Amino acid sequence: MDRETRRRLCRVLLVFLGLAALAGLVVLLKPPCPFSALTGLSCAGCGGQRMLSALLRGDVSLAFRQNPFLFCALPLLGLYLLGEAVRYGKGQPPLCRQLWAVAFLAALALGAVVFTLLRNLPGFEMLGPVA
């Protein structure tokens, strides 16, 4: 393995360690959602902290009920980011320059908007986080 590849892999590892540390801090500190505090509505991320806590305890059913969108979207986004990291480590061009990747990220963003709208409409209370 040459020096540049090692540097790239170290950068990728540092980014993933930083993201893991950030996720750990969020779970430990449990900061309130600014969107919910300002509007009184649930955003696409509301219930995400409780979802992560439930997953860490092994309660998959409760994790899904806390935030079904993030429960489904985060593994997909994680796989995409892992693919980007591998390509970066190998010195290959990023996936985000390919049409399918742009469409995938746009679909995730659109899904977040639709989920936010639906979970705040009467009749869709089951999409809101469990108290």
DANOR-V308595 format. One record per pair of residues at least 6 apart in sequence whose ideal C-beta (glycine too) atoms are under 7 Angstrom apart, sorted by the first residue. I is the first residue (numbers start at 1). GAP is how many residues later the second one is. Records with the same first field share a line. If there is no record, write none. Layout:
I = GAP + GAP
This chain:
5 = 84
8 = 80 + 81 + 83
9 = 80
12 = 73 + 76 + 77
23 = 29
26 = 23
27 = 22 + 25 + 26
30 = 19
33 = 10 + 12 + 13
35 = 8
36 = 6 + 7 + 10
41 = 79
42 = 77 + 78 + 86 + 87
43 = 73
44 = 25 + 68 + 71 + 72
45 = 25
46 = 83
47 = 19 + 20 + 82
48 = 19 + 22
50 = 16 + 79
51 = 12 + 15 + 16 + 19 + 20
54 = 8 + 9 + 12
55 = 8
62 = 68
63 = 8
64 = 7
65 = 65
66 = 63 + 64
67 = 62
68 = 59
69 = 42 + 43 + 46
73 = 35 + 38
77 = 31
80 = 24
83 = 12
84 = 10 + 11
87 = 7 + 8
88 = 6
95 = 6
96 = 6
115 = 12
118 = 6 + 9
119 = 8 + 9
